[in-house]
Amino acid sequence: MKLYIAGINHFDPSCRTNLINWLEELSNENVNYPDFIAPE
């Protein structure tokens, strides 16, 4: 199991876009569904 941690600044509007892009990249690289997702 791999664990990825995304730290973002809630007051920076570009963080939302960067986070979405990063999650899409992870989705494209991995064929399995994640074992765990934890929203803040």
Buried (B, 14 or more C-beta within 10 A) or exposed (E): EEEEEEEEEEEEEEBEEEEEEEBEEEEEEEEEEEEEEEEE
